[in-house]
Amino acid sequence: MKSEMANRLKEVLDNMTQEQFDQEWSAITALNLEGPAFVEVVEYFAVMQAQLGSYDLKTPQLVGYKAGENNYALAA
């Protein structure tokens, strides 16, 4: 299930010309924002999980799911 924000983003991108996209992207890159790489984020959360131990996620879709367990049904 996609969120409303994801649906809106898809709608905006679907209706944007390549030229508009390039202009928007240029404005974003001009800000020179820097952040962690995806691998760094994953490593950070892996370290935090090891320090904090296991925990339960309490969402309607994942009640009872234990972090760190292999639950391949979630990928479906």
DSSP file (Angstrom, degrees, kcal/mol; ACC not computed):
  #  RESIDUE AA STRUCTURE BP1 BP2  ACC     N-H-->O    O-->H-N    N-H-->O    O-->H-N    TCO  KAPPA ALPHA  PHI   PSI    X-CA   Y-CA   Z-CA
    1    1 A M              0   0    0      0, 0.0     2,-0.2     0, 0.0     0, 0.0   0.000 360.0 360.0 360.0 124.6    0.0    0.0    0.0
    2    2 A K        -     0   0    0      1,-0.1     2,-0.1     2,-0.0     0, 0.0  -0.587 360.0-118.1 -86.0 148.0    1.5    3.3   -1.0
    3    3 A S     >  -     0   0    0     -2,-0.2     4,-2.3     1,-0.1     5,-0.2  -0.344  26.3-109.6 -76.2 164.8    1.2    6.4    1.1
    4    4 A E  H  > S+     0   0    0      1,-0.2     4,-2.4     2,-0.2     5,-0.2   0.877 120.7  53.8 -61.4 -37.8   -0.6    9.5    0.0
    5    5 A M  H  > S+     0   0    0      2,-0.2     4,-2.6     1,-0.2    -1,-0.2   0.909 108.1  48.8 -65.1 -41.6    2.7   11.3   -0.3
    6    6 A A  H  > S+     0   0    0      1,-0.2     4,-2.3     2,-0.2    -2,-0.2   0.907 111.8  49.3 -64.8 -40.7    4.2    8.5   -2.5
    7    7 A N  H  X S+     0   0    0     -4,-2.3     4,-2.1     2,-0.2    -2,-0.2   0.906 112.0  48.4 -63.6 -41.2    1.1    8.6   -4.8
    8    8 A R  H  X S+     0   0    0     -4,-2.4     4,-2.6     2,-0.2    -2,-0.2   0.908 110.4  51.1 -66.2 -42.1    1.3   12.4   -5.0
    9    9 A L  H  X S+     0   0    0     -4,-2.6     4,-2.8     1,-0.2     5,-0.2   0.925 110.1  49.6 -60.5 -45.0    5.1   12.3   -5.9
   10   10 A K  H  X S+     0   0    0     -4,-2.3     4,-2.6     1,-0.2    -1,-0.2   0.912 111.0  50.2 -60.1 -42.4    4.4    9.7   -8.6
   11   11 A E  H  X S+     0   0    0     -4,-2.1     4,-1.4     2,-0.2    -2,-0.2   0.923 111.9  47.2 -62.0 -45.0    1.6   12.0  -10.0
   12   12 A V  H  < S+     0   0    0     -4,-2.6     4,-0.3     1,-0.2     3,-0.3   0.935 115.0  45.4 -63.0 -46.8    3.9   15.0  -10.0
   13   13 A L  H >< S+     0   0    0     -4,-2.8     3,-1.0     1,-0.2    -2,-0.2   0.880 110.1  54.4 -66.7 -37.5    6.8   13.2  -11.7
   14   14 A D  H 3< S+     0   0    0     -4,-2.6    -1,-0.2    -5,-0.2    -2,-0.2   0.819 113.5  42.8 -64.1 -29.7    4.5   11.5  -14.2
   15   15 A N  T 3< S+     0   0    0     -4,-1.4     2,-0.4    -3,-0.3    -1,-0.2   0.347  95.4  97.3 -99.5   5.8    3.2   15.0  -15.3
   16   16 A M  S <  S-     0   0    0     -3,-1.0     2,-0.1    -4,-0.3    -4,-0.0  -0.781  70.2-129.6 -98.9 136.5    6.6   16.7  -15.3
   17   17 A T     >  -     0   0    0     -2,-0.4     4,-2.5     1,-0.1     5,-0.2  -0.368  26.5-111.1 -74.9 163.6    8.5   17.2  -18.5
   18   18 A Q  H  > S+     0   0    0      1,-0.2     4,-2.7     2,-0.2     5,-0.2   0.882 120.4  54.0 -61.5 -37.6   12.2   16.3  -18.6
   19   19 A E  H  > S+     0   0    0      2,-0.2     4,-2.1     1,-0.2    -1,-0.2   0.919 108.9  47.5 -63.5 -43.7   13.1   19.9  -18.8
   20   20 A Q  H  > S+     0   0    0      2,-0.2     4,-2.5     1,-0.2    -2,-0.2   0.919 112.4  50.0 -62.5 -43.1   11.1   20.7  -15.7
   21   21 A F  H  X S+     0   0    0     -4,-2.5     4,-3.1     1,-0.2     5,-0.2   0.935 109.6  50.7 -60.6 -46.2   12.7   17.8  -13.9
   22   22 A D  H  X S+     0   0    0     -4,-2.7     4,-2.2     1,-0.2    -1,-0.2   0.885 110.8  49.3 -60.3 -39.6   16.1   19.0  -14.9
   23   23 A Q  H  X S+     0   0    0     -4,-2.1     4,-1.9     2,-0.2    -1,-0.2   0.932 113.4  45.9 -65.4 -45.2   15.4   22.5  -13.6
   24   24 A E  H  X S+     0   0    0     -4,-2.5     4,-1.8     1,-0.2    -2,-0.2   0.922 113.5  49.3 -62.4 -44.4   14.1   21.2  -10.3
   25   25 A W  H  X S+     0   0    0     -4,-3.1     4,-2.8     1,-0.2     5,-0.2   0.877 108.3  53.8 -65.9 -36.7   17.0   18.8   -9.9
   26   26 A S  H  X S+     0   0    0     -4,-2.2     4,-1.8    -5,-0.2    -1,-0.2   0.898 107.4  51.3 -62.6 -40.4   19.5   21.6  -10.6
   27   27 A A  H  < S+     0   0    0     -4,-1.9     4,-0.5     2,-0.2    -1,-0.2   0.877 112.0  47.2 -64.4 -37.1   18.0   23.7   -7.9
   28   28 A I  H >< S+     0   0    0     -4,-1.8     3,-1.3     1,-0.2     5,-0.5   0.939 112.2  47.6 -69.9 -47.3   18.3   20.8   -5.4
   29   29 A T  H >< S+     0   0    0     -4,-2.8     3,-1.6     1,-0.3    -2,-0.2   0.802 102.0  65.7 -66.4 -26.9   21.9   20.0   -6.3
   30   30 A A  T 3< S+     0   0    0     -4,-1.8    -1,-0.3     1,-0.3    -2,-0.2   0.718  89.2  67.5 -66.1 -19.6   22.8   23.7   -6.1
   31   31 A L  T <  S-     0   0    0     -3,-1.3    -1,-0.3    -4,-0.5    -2,-0.2   0.637  96.8-142.1 -74.0 -13.1   22.0   23.5   -2.4
   32   32 A N    <   +     0   0    0     -3,-1.6     2,-0.2    -4,-0.3    -3,-0.1   0.873  31.5 178.6  52.6  42.6   25.1   21.2   -1.9
   33   33 A L        -     0   0    0     -5,-0.5     2,-0.4    -4,-0.0    -1,-0.2  -0.530   8.1-166.8 -74.4 140.4   23.3   19.1    0.6
   34   34 A E        +     0   0    0     -2,-0.2    -1,-0.0     0, 0.0     0, 0.0  -0.977  14.5 157.5-128.9 144.2   25.3   16.2    1.9
   35   35 A G        -     0   0    0     -2,-0.4     2,-0.0     1,-0.0     0, 0.0  -0.891  46.1 -64.2-150.3 179.2   24.1   13.2    3.9
   36   36 A P        -     0   0    0      0, 0.0     2,-0.1     0, 0.0    -1,-0.0  -0.352  51.9-110.8 -70.6 151.9   25.1    9.7    4.7
   37   37 A A     >  -     0   0    0      1,-0.1     4,-1.9    -2,-0.0     3,-0.2  -0.412  32.2-107.4 -73.5 159.1   25.3    7.1    2.0
   38   38 A F  H  > S+     0   0    0      1,-0.2     4,-2.4     2,-0.2     5,-0.2   0.895 121.1  54.2 -56.0 -42.7   22.7    4.3    2.1
   39   39 A V  H  > S+     0   0    0      1,-0.2     4,-2.5     2,-0.2    -1,-0.2   0.886 106.3  52.6 -61.3 -39.0   25.3    1.8    3.2
   40   40 A E  H  > S+     0   0    0     -3,-0.2     4,-2.2     2,-0.2    -1,-0.2   0.887 108.8  49.8 -64.6 -38.6   26.2    4.1    6.1
   41   41 A V  H  X S+     0   0    0     -4,-1.9     4,-2.3     2,-0.2     5,-0.2   0.933 111.4  48.2 -65.2 -45.7   22.6    4.3    7.3
   42   42 A V  H  X S+     0   0    0     -4,-2.4     4,-2.1     1,-0.2    -2,-0.2   0.922 112.4  48.9 -61.5 -44.2   22.2    0.5    7.2
   43   43 A E  H  X S+     0   0    0     -4,-2.5     4,-2.2     1,-0.2    -1,-0.2   0.894 109.4  53.4 -62.6 -39.8   25.4    0.0    9.1
   44   44 A Y  H  X S+     0   0    0     -4,-2.2     4,-2.5     1,-0.2    -2,-0.2   0.934 110.7  45.1 -60.8 -47.8   24.3    2.6   11.7
   45   45 A F  H  X S+     0   0    0     -4,-2.3     4,-2.4     1,-0.2    -1,-0.2   0.844 110.1  55.1 -68.7 -31.7   21.0    0.9   12.3
   46   46 A A  H  X S+     0   0    0     -4,-2.1     4,-1.8    -5,-0.2    -1,-0.2   0.915 111.0  45.5 -64.5 -41.4   22.7   -2.5   12.5
   47   47 A V  H  X S+     0   0    0     -4,-2.2     4,-1.9     2,-0.2    -2,-0.2   0.917 112.5  50.6 -65.9 -44.2   25.0   -1.1   15.2
   48   48 A M  H  X S+     0   0    0     -4,-2.5     4,-2.3     1,-0.2     5,-0.2   0.892 109.0  51.4 -62.7 -39.7   22.1    0.5   17.1
   49   49 A Q  H  X S+     0   0    0     -4,-2.4     4,-2.2     1,-0.2    -1,-0.2   0.913 108.8  51.3 -63.9 -41.6   20.1   -2.8   17.0
   50   50 A A  H  < S+     0   0    0     -4,-1.8    -1,-0.2     1,-0.2    -2,-0.2   0.870 113.8  44.9 -63.3 -35.7   23.1   -4.7   18.4
   51   51 A Q  H  < S+     0   0    0     -4,-1.9    -1,-0.2     1,-0.2    -2,-0.2   0.846 119.7  39.4 -75.8 -34.5   23.4   -2.1   21.3
   52   52 A L  H  < S-     0   0    0     -4,-2.3    -2,-0.2     1,-0.3    -1,-0.2   0.658 100.1-140.9 -92.3 -17.0   19.7   -2.0   22.1
   53   53 A G     <  -     0   0    0     -4,-2.2    -1,-0.3    -5,-0.2     2,-0.1  -0.436  45.8 -28.0  85.3-165.7   18.8   -5.6   21.7
   54   54 A S        +     0   0    0     -2,-0.1     2,-0.3    -4,-0.1    14,-0.1  -0.443  60.5 179.2 -85.9 161.2   15.6   -6.9   20.1
   55   55 A Y        -     0   0    0     -2,-0.1    12,-1.7    12,-0.1     2,-0.4  -0.973  26.7-111.6-154.1 161.1   12.3   -5.1   20.1
   56   56 A D  B     -A   66   0A   0     -2,-0.3     2,-0.5    10,-0.2    10,-0.2  -0.814  20.6-138.7 -99.9 138.4    8.8   -5.5   18.8
   57   57 A L        -     0   0    0      8,-1.5     2,-0.8    -2,-0.4     7,-0.6  -0.851  13.7-157.1 -92.6 128.4    7.3   -3.4   16.0
   58   58 A K        +     0   0    0     -2,-0.5     5,-0.1     5,-0.2    -2,-0.0  -0.688  42.0 124.4-111.2  78.2    3.8   -2.5   16.8
   59   59 A T  S  > S-     0   0    0     -2,-0.8     4,-0.6     1,-0.1     3,-0.5  -0.916  71.2-110.0-126.3 157.7    2.1   -1.7   13.5
   60   60 A P  T  4 S+     0   0    0      0, 0.0     3,-0.4     0, 0.0    -1,-0.1   0.857 118.9  42.8 -56.5 -35.4   -1.1   -3.3   12.2
   61   61 A Q  T  4 S+     0   0    0      1,-0.2    -3,-0.0    -3,-0.0     0, 0.0   0.748 123.3  35.1 -82.2 -23.7    0.8   -5.1    9.5
   62   62 A L  T >4 S+     0   0    0     -3,-0.5     3,-2.3     3,-0.1    -5,-0.3   0.056  71.7 153.8-123.7  25.3    3.8   -6.3   11.6
   63   63 A V  T 3< S+     0   0    0     -4,-0.6    -5,-0.2    -3,-0.4     3,-0.1  -0.357  78.0  13.4 -59.6 129.2    2.4   -7.0   15.1
   64   64 A G  T 3  S+     0   0    0     -7,-0.6    -1,-0.3     1,-0.3     2,-0.2   0.326  89.0 141.8  88.0  -7.4    4.6   -9.5   16.8
   65   65 A Y    <   -     0   0    0     -3,-2.3    -8,-1.5    -8,-0.5     2,-0.5  -0.508  41.7-146.6 -68.5 130.5    7.5   -9.2   14.3
   66   66 A K  B >   -A   56   0A   0     -2,-0.2     3,-1.9   -10,-0.2   -10,-0.2  -0.875  18.5-116.7-101.6 128.5   10.8   -9.3   16.0
   67   67 A A  T 3  S+     0   0    0    -12,-1.7   -12,-0.1    -2,-0.5     3,-0.1  -0.360 100.3  27.4 -60.3 137.9   13.6   -7.2   14.6
   68   68 A G  T 3  S+     0   0    0      1,-0.4    -1,-0.3   -14,-0.1     2,-0.2   0.216  92.2 119.4  93.8 -14.6   16.5   -9.4   13.3
   69   69 A E  S <  S-     0   0    0     -3,-1.9     2,-0.7     1,-0.1    -1,-0.4  -0.552  70.4-116.1 -81.2 148.7   14.3  -12.4   12.5
   70   70 A N        +     0   0    0     -2,-0.2     2,-0.3    -3,-0.1     3,-0.1  -0.773  43.1 163.9 -83.4 117.9   14.1  -13.7    9.0
   71   71 A N    >   +     0   0    0     -2,-0.7     3,-1.6     1,-0.1     4,-0.3  -0.736   8.8 175.1-135.5  83.9   10.5  -13.3    7.9
   72   72 A Y  G >  S+     0   0    0     -2,-0.3     3,-1.1     1,-0.3     4,-0.3   0.643  70.1  76.4 -70.7 -13.6   10.5  -13.6    4.2
   73   73 A A  G >  S+     0   0    0      1,-0.2     3,-1.2     2,-0.2    -1,-0.3   0.786  84.3  66.7 -65.5 -25.7    6.7  -13.4    4.0
   74   74 A L  G <  S+     0   0    0     -3,-1.6    -1,-0.2     1,-0.3    -2,-0.2   0.756  91.6  61.8 -66.3 -23.5    7.1   -9.6    4.6
   75   75 A A  G <         0   0    0     -3,-1.1    -1,-0.3    -4,-0.3    -2,-0.2   0.658 360.0 360.0 -77.7 -14.2    8.7   -9.2    1.2
   76   76 A A    <         0   0    0     -3,-1.2    -1,-0.2    -4,-0.3    -2,-0.1   0.481 360.0 360.0 -76.6 360.0    5.6  -10.5   -0.6
